[in-house]
Amino acid sequence: MLFNWLVQFSDQLGILNLFRYITFRTGGAMITALIVSFICGPMIIRWLRKHQHGGQPIRTDGPESHLITKVGTPTMGGFMILLALLVSTLMWADLRNGYVWAALGVTVGYGMIGFIDDYIKVTRRHSSGLPGKLKLLLQIFIAAAATIWVVSITREPLSTSLAIPFFKNVLIDLGGFLFVVFAVVVMVGSSNAVNLTDGLDGLAIGPVMIAAGVFGLIAYIIGNSVFSNYLQVHYVPGAGELSIFCGALVGAGLGFLWYNAPPAMVFMGDTGSLSMGGALGIVSVITKHELVLAIVGGLFVLETVSVIVQVISFKLTGRRVFQMAPLHHHFEKKGWAEPTIVIRFWIIALILALAGLATLKLR
């Protein structure tokens, strides 16, 4: 909004040329999202407390400590993240860019699914919300629609191709149908992986911000012909605008963490976790770094795998591999303090993010 309005006056006022620089607007988006979170956060939390009698329903089959320490804490705090992200991106991004609208569409769409899920949980006072199959169907529909849109505005041969990390400009053309299926799996998988990770105060939002920061840099490089040529990675014209989106996500995440730090004043709920995972998924699809997302978001992958392994093991042998799944609950059961788990998982996420960044150079 600011870019589209102010840049037309840059010839008359030279300082407005700053708005032509993606780096400047990314910083502006990050700060704006942080300010929006700080201003709106307390009001949103008060409103949620007032209307959510008893806060988020706590799972009875979860760690016993949660039934004491987390009772009464309101959920749907992801609305705070979405508001800050939306306002900031609309303010600083080039709204003529189709990739920006694709990213916002998936993020808001998944956020709405999460909001309905959270609303059902709160009103029914039960930890189960939307039926799993319906939730999955809605996620698939939104992801497929976004992918078809992205394919239509991406140049050939990138539009339906899969890029392989560690290899220079290697692209595997999956074809229209297979690429849509692949992209849907990436977005739906990423969304639900973040959702599984969101089980402790501050646990999910930290790795989300780390991954968003990494993909903000990747989007900037991929969208810049000079940098992409130097690093010998594929060039996606227009993808650089997603740096503003990722910067806004980092700022919104920081603002939310202020209120979600242990002991949390609010939980993000599915409103936040589904939308944040979806946001990372769509950015990875647009930048052609879907496989790198599995490295950068490796913590989310580990949490998901722990659940899959637990379920398979119990069904086949009647035994559990972990004391409780997802993985963070296993360490709770082993006696680790909640802040210890959160900070150590953040460290793992940071290490994996650096490994993901290394793929840009190791080719």
Backbone torsions as a table, in degrees:
resi	resn	phi	psi	omega
1	MET	NA	-54.0	177.4
2	LEU	-62.9	-42.6	179.9
3	PHE	-60.3	-50.7	-176.0
4	ASN	-65.2	-27.7	-178.4
5	TRP	-87.3	-47.9	-171.5
6	LEU	-80.5	-30.5	-175.1
7	VAL	-64.1	-23.8	179.7
8	GLN	-71.2	-15.5	178.7
9	PHE	-102.7	8.7	-174.7
10	SER	-65.9	-26.4	178.4
11	ASP	-69.3	-31.2	179.7
12	GLN	-85.0	-30.6	-178.2
13	LEU	-131.6	104.0	-171.5
14	GLY	-57.5	-32.1	-176.8
15	ILE	-63.5	-23.0	-180.0
16	LEU	-71.0	-11.2	175.2
17	ASN	-63.4	-19.3	176.2
18	LEU	-55.7	-32.4	-177.6
19	PHE	-71.1	-9.3	175.6
20	ARG	-80.0	-16.4	-176.9
21	TYR	-90.3	123.8	-179.7
22	ILE	-62.0	-38.4	-179.0
23	THR	-61.3	-42.0	178.6
24	PHE	-63.7	-44.5	-177.6
25	ARG	-72.1	-29.0	175.6
26	THR	-65.4	-44.5	176.0
27	GLY	-62.1	-41.1	178.6
28	GLY	-64.0	-39.3	179.2
29	ALA	-65.5	-40.5	-179.8
30	MET	-64.0	-47.0	-179.3
31	ILE	-66.3	-41.1	-180.0
32	THR	-61.8	-45.3	179.8
33	ALA	-62.0	-38.9	179.1
34	LEU	-65.0	-43.2	179.5
35	ILE	-64.9	-43.8	178.8
36	VAL	-59.7	-40.6	179.0
37	SER	-63.3	-43.2	-178.3
38	PHE	-68.6	-35.6	-179.2
39	ILE	-75.8	-46.8	-174.2
40	CYS	-87.3	-22.4	-175.3
41	GLY	-52.7	-56.0	-178.9
42	PRO	-58.9	-39.1	-179.9
43	MET	-66.0	-42.6	179.8
44	ILE	-64.1	-43.6	-179.3
45	ILE	-63.8	-42.5	178.2
46	ARG	-62.0	-41.4	-179.6
47	TRP	-65.4	-42.2	179.9
48	LEU	-64.5	-41.8	178.5
49	ARG	-62.5	-38.7	-177.2
50	LYS	-68.1	-36.9	-173.4
51	HIS	-100.2	-10.9	177.3
52	GLN	-107.7	87.2	-177.8
53	HIS	-68.5	106.6	-179.2
54	GLY	99.9	-5.9	176.8
55	GLY	70.4	-160.0	-178.5
56	GLN	-70.1	131.7	175.6
57	PRO	-63.5	131.9	-177.8
58	ILE	-95.5	134.9	178.8
59	ARG	-60.7	131.0	178.8
60	THR	-76.1	-19.9	-179.8
61	ASP	-95.3	9.2	178.7
62	GLY	-89.6	-173.2	178.0
63	PRO	-56.3	137.4	-175.7
64	GLU	-59.8	-33.7	-177.4
65	SER	-61.9	-28.6	-178.5
66	HIS	-66.6	-29.0	180.0
67	LEU	-69.8	-12.7	179.3
68	ILE	-107.3	-49.5	-171.4
69	THR	-82.2	-23.8	-172.5
70	LYS	-111.7	-1.1	179.0
71	VAL	-65.0	134.5	177.1
72	GLY	92.2	-9.4	179.6
73	THR	-76.1	126.2	-178.6
74	PRO	-69.8	154.9	177.4
75	THR	-114.3	-168.3	-175.9
76	MET	69.8	18.3	177.4
77	GLY	-64.4	-14.7	176.1
78	GLY	-60.7	-22.1	176.6
79	PHE	-60.9	-34.8	177.8
80	MET	-63.0	-43.3	178.9
81	ILE	-64.4	-46.4	-178.1
82	LEU	-62.4	-41.0	-179.8
83	LEU	-63.0	-48.8	-179.5
84	ALA	-63.8	-41.4	180.0
85	LEU	-64.6	-44.9	-177.2
86	LEU	-66.1	-49.2	-179.4
87	VAL	-60.3	-46.5	-176.6
88	SER	-66.3	-44.4	-179.6
89	THR	-65.6	-43.7	179.1
90	LEU	-64.2	-29.8	-178.4
91	MET	-76.7	-39.8	-169.0
92	TRP	-107.4	-20.9	-175.8
93	ALA	-84.7	160.4	173.7
94	ASP	-78.9	108.5	-173.2
95	LEU	-76.8	0.7	173.4
96	ARG	-86.8	-5.7	-176.4
97	ASN	-87.1	120.5	-177.1
98	GLY	-66.7	-29.6	-179.9
99	TYR	-65.1	-34.9	179.0
100	VAL	-63.1	-43.3	-179.7
101	TRP	-69.5	-33.6	176.7
102	ALA	-64.0	-44.5	179.6
103	ALA	-63.8	-44.3	179.2
104	LEU	-66.1	-38.2	-178.9
105	GLY	-62.3	-46.6	179.2
106	VAL	-65.8	-44.0	-177.6
107	THR	-62.9	-48.8	-179.8
108	VAL	-68.8	-40.4	178.9
109	GLY	-60.4	-46.8	177.8
110	TYR	-67.4	-33.2	176.5
111	GLY	-64.0	-37.0	178.0
112	MET	-67.1	-39.4	176.2
113	ILE	-61.1	-46.1	179.0
114	GLY	-63.1	-37.9	179.5
115	PHE	-63.1	-44.8	177.8
116	ILE	-61.5	-42.2	179.3
117	ASP	-61.5	-46.6	178.8
118	ASP	-64.0	-40.1	-178.3
119	TYR	-62.2	-43.0	178.6
120	ILE	-62.8	-42.6	179.8
121	LYS	-61.2	-45.2	-176.4
122	VAL	-69.2	-44.1	-176.7
123	THR	-72.2	-33.2	179.9
124	ARG	-90.8	-7.0	-179.6
125	ARG	55.2	47.5	179.5
126	HIS	-142.6	149.2	-175.4
127	SER	-77.3	-6.1	176.5
128	SER	-102.4	134.4	-177.3
129	GLY	-113.2	-119.7	178.3
130	LEU	-60.0	143.7	174.2
131	PRO	-56.8	137.8	-175.4
132	GLY	-55.2	-42.1	-177.5
133	LYS	-66.6	-38.8	179.0
134	LEU	-67.5	-42.5	178.8
135	LYS	-60.4	-44.1	179.8
136	LEU	-64.4	-41.5	179.7
137	LEU	-61.6	-43.6	178.8
138	LEU	-64.5	-40.4	178.1
139	GLN	-63.3	-42.9	-179.7
140	ILE	-62.9	-43.2	-179.0
141	PHE	-60.9	-47.7	-178.9
142	ILE	-64.7	-44.2	-179.6
143	ALA	-63.4	-41.2	-179.9
144	ALA	-65.2	-43.7	179.7
145	ALA	-62.4	-42.8	180.0
146	ALA	-65.8	-40.3	-179.5
147	THR	-64.7	-43.1	178.8
148	ILE	-60.5	-40.3	178.1
149	TRP	-65.0	-45.7	-179.5
150	VAL	-62.1	-43.7	178.9
151	VAL	-59.8	-39.2	-176.5
152	SER	-68.7	-23.4	-177.6
153	ILE	-108.8	3.3	178.7
154	THR	-100.4	137.8	-176.9
155	ARG	-69.0	154.7	173.4
156	GLU	-75.9	150.3	-2.4
157	PRO	-90.1	11.7	-175.5
158	LEU	-69.6	-27.5	-168.1
159	SER	-54.6	-39.1	-178.0
160	THR	-122.2	25.4	-175.4
161	SER	-106.5	153.0	176.1
162	LEU	-108.3	124.3	178.0
163	ALA	-89.1	140.9	-178.2
164	ILE	-105.5	121.3	178.7
165	PRO	-60.5	154.5	177.0
166	PHE	74.8	-2.7	178.2
167	PHE	-120.6	137.7	-176.9
168	LYS	-72.5	115.4	173.1
169	ASN	52.8	28.6	177.2
170	VAL	-81.8	121.9	180.0
171	LEU	-126.6	134.4	176.0
172	ILE	-111.7	113.9	-178.5
173	ASP	-76.6	113.4	-178.6
174	LEU	-86.5	-14.0	-174.1
175	GLY	83.3	160.7	-174.4
176	GLY	-56.8	-53.8	-174.6
177	PHE	-64.9	-49.1	-177.5
178	LEU	-64.9	-35.9	179.5
179	PHE	-67.1	-40.5	177.7
180	VAL	-61.1	-44.0	178.3
181	VAL	-60.7	-45.9	-179.7
182	PHE	-61.4	-46.7	-179.0
183	ALA	-63.8	-37.9	177.4
184	VAL	-62.3	-43.8	178.3
185	VAL	-60.1	-41.3	179.9
186	VAL	-62.0	-49.2	-176.0
187	MET	-69.7	-46.1	-180.0
188	VAL	-66.1	-42.0	178.8
189	GLY	-63.8	-44.8	179.1
190	SER	-62.5	-43.2	-179.3
191	SER	-61.0	-48.6	-177.5
192	ASN	-74.3	-26.7	176.9
193	ALA	-67.1	-42.5	176.2
194	VAL	-64.9	-38.2	178.7
195	ASN	-61.0	-40.5	178.0
196	LEU	-68.4	-32.3	-178.4
197	THR	-74.1	-25.2	-176.6
198	ASP	-76.3	83.5	-179.0
199	GLY	-135.4	-9.2	178.7
200	LEU	-132.7	158.3	-178.3
201	ASP	-60.6	117.9	176.8
202	GLY	81.0	-3.2	-173.5
203	LEU	-66.9	-46.4	-174.8
204	ALA	-80.7	-38.7	-172.2
205	ILE	-68.0	-30.8	178.6
206	GLY	-61.9	-57.5	177.0
207	PRO	-60.8	-31.5	176.8
208	VAL	-63.1	-44.7	178.8
209	MET	-64.4	-40.8	179.0
210	ILE	-61.8	-47.5	179.4
211	ALA	-64.2	-39.4	179.1
212	ALA	-64.4	-38.9	177.1
213	GLY	-62.9	-43.0	178.5
214	VAL	-63.6	-45.5	-178.1
215	PHE	-73.8	-23.1	171.5
216	GLY	-63.6	-42.2	177.6
217	LEU	-68.1	-42.4	178.6
218	ILE	-61.4	-44.4	180.0
219	ALA	-61.6	-39.4	179.4
220	TYR	-63.8	-43.8	-179.6
221	ILE	-68.7	-45.9	-178.1
222	ILE	-64.1	-32.9	-178.8
223	GLY	-87.5	2.3	179.8
224	ASN	-114.6	117.2	-174.4
225	SER	-63.0	-34.5	-178.9
226	VAL	-68.6	-50.8	-178.3
227	PHE	-67.0	-41.8	-179.0
228	SER	-65.4	-36.1	177.2
229	ASN	-68.3	-40.2	180.0
230	TYR	-64.2	-42.0	-179.3
231	LEU	-86.4	-3.0	177.8
232	GLN	58.6	46.8	172.7
233	VAL	-117.5	161.4	-177.7
234	HIS	-64.4	146.2	-179.5
235	TYR	-102.3	124.6	178.3
236	VAL	-116.5	97.7	-178.8
237	PRO	-56.3	130.9	178.2
238	GLY	92.8	-15.2	-177.6
239	ALA	-69.4	-19.4	180.0
240	GLY	-60.3	-27.2	179.5
241	GLU	-62.8	-21.0	178.8
242	LEU	-69.7	-14.3	173.9
243	SER	-61.4	-37.5	178.3
244	ILE	-65.5	-43.5	178.1
245	PHE	-60.4	-45.8	-179.5
246	CYS	-67.5	-38.0	176.4
247	GLY	-62.4	-41.1	177.3
248	ALA	-63.8	-36.4	178.8
249	LEU	-66.2	-39.8	177.0
250	VAL	-63.9	-45.6	179.5
251	GLY	-63.6	-42.6	178.0
252	ALA	-64.7	-37.9	178.3
253	GLY	-65.5	-41.6	177.8
254	LEU	-61.9	-43.0	178.9
255	GLY	-63.0	-41.1	178.7
256	PHE	-67.6	-38.3	-179.0
257	LEU	-61.3	-29.1	177.3
258	TRP	-56.2	-36.2	-178.2
259	TYR	-99.5	-13.9	-177.0
260	ASN	-100.6	-5.2	179.1
261	ALA	-63.8	145.5	-177.1
262	PRO	-59.6	133.3	-7.9
263	PRO	-79.9	132.3	-172.3
264	ALA	-64.6	137.7	172.7
265	MET	-86.1	-19.9	-178.8
266	VAL	-157.6	148.1	173.8
267	PHE	-100.3	149.3	178.5
268	MET	-73.2	-28.8	-179.1
269	GLY	66.0	-174.9	177.2
270	ASP	-66.6	-24.3	176.4
271	THR	-55.0	-40.9	-179.2
272	GLY	-89.1	-46.6	-172.8
273	SER	-66.3	-44.2	179.7
274	LEU	-64.9	-41.1	-178.2
275	SER	-70.8	-39.4	-179.6
276	MET	-67.0	-41.3	176.6
277	GLY	-64.3	-40.8	177.4
278	GLY	-63.3	-38.1	179.0
279	ALA	-61.6	-46.1	178.4
280	LEU	-63.7	-38.6	-179.4
281	GLY	-63.6	-47.2	-177.2
282	ILE	-68.4	-35.3	177.7
283	VAL	-65.7	-40.0	179.3
284	SER	-65.9	-35.4	178.8
285	VAL	-67.9	-44.8	-178.6
286	ILE	-65.7	-41.2	-177.9
287	THR	-82.8	-1.7	-178.9
288	LYS	62.7	36.6	177.3
289	HIS	-123.8	42.6	-179.1
290	GLU	-61.9	-41.9	-178.8
291	LEU	-71.2	-30.4	177.3
292	VAL	-68.3	-29.7	176.8
293	LEU	-59.5	-34.8	179.1
294	ALA	-65.6	-25.3	177.2
295	ILE	-85.4	-53.1	-179.1
296	VAL	-59.6	-42.0	178.4
297	GLY	-95.8	31.7	-176.9
298	GLY	-58.0	-31.0	177.7
299	LEU	-62.6	-42.0	177.5
300	PHE	-63.3	-37.5	178.3
301	VAL	-63.8	-44.9	179.6
302	LEU	-59.8	-43.3	179.7
303	GLU	-62.6	-42.4	-179.5
304	THR	-67.0	-44.7	-179.9
305	VAL	-61.4	-37.1	179.9
306	SER	-61.2	-37.8	177.9
307	VAL	-68.9	-45.0	-179.8
308	ILE	-61.0	-46.3	179.9
309	VAL	-62.0	-42.1	-179.4
310	GLN	-61.9	-45.4	-178.2
311	VAL	-65.9	-47.3	-179.1
312	ILE	-62.2	-45.4	-178.9
313	SER	-61.4	-43.3	-177.7
314	PHE	-68.1	-38.2	-179.1
315	LYS	-71.3	-35.3	-176.6
316	LEU	-85.6	-37.3	-173.5
317	THR	-119.2	-13.9	-176.1
318	GLY	78.1	7.0	-179.7
319	ARG	-115.5	152.5	178.7
320	ARG	-103.8	134.8	177.2
321	VAL	-75.0	-40.6	-180.0
322	PHE	-109.7	153.1	177.4
323	GLN	-61.9	-32.0	174.5
324	MET	-162.2	143.6	176.4
325	ALA	-114.6	151.8	-0.4
326	PRO	-62.5	175.6	-169.4
327	LEU	-56.8	-36.1	-177.1
328	HIS	-64.3	-31.1	177.4
329	HIS	-70.2	-29.6	177.0
330	HIS	-60.5	-44.2	-179.3
331	PHE	-72.5	-29.6	172.4
332	GLU	-61.3	-44.5	-179.8
333	LYS	-64.3	-28.4	179.4
334	LYS	-79.5	-4.1	175.4
335	GLY	101.3	4.6	178.0
336	TRP	-69.7	140.9	176.5
337	ALA	-71.1	147.4	-177.5
338	GLU	-55.0	-49.0	178.9
339	PRO	-60.7	-32.6	178.6
340	THR	-64.2	-45.1	178.4
341	ILE	-62.1	-46.4	-176.9
342	VAL	-60.9	-50.0	-176.8
343	ILE	-66.8	-40.4	178.9
344	ARG	-66.9	-35.7	176.8
345	PHE	-68.8	-35.3	175.1
346	TRP	-61.7	-42.2	179.4
347	ILE	-61.6	-43.9	177.4
348	ILE	-60.6	-43.0	-180.0
349	ALA	-62.4	-38.6	180.0
350	LEU	-67.8	-41.8	178.0
351	ILE	-61.9	-44.6	179.4
352	LEU	-66.2	-34.0	177.4
353	ALA	-64.8	-41.7	177.3
354	LEU	-64.5	-37.4	176.6
355	ALA	-64.3	-39.0	177.6
356	GLY	-64.8	-41.3	177.9
357	LEU	-63.6	-33.7	-179.1
358	ALA	-61.5	-24.2	-179.5
359	THR	-65.5	-20.2	178.6
360	LEU	-68.0	-30.5	-176.6
361	LYS	-102.2	-32.0	-177.2
362	LEU	-82.8	82.5	-178.2
363	ARG	-136.4	NA	NA
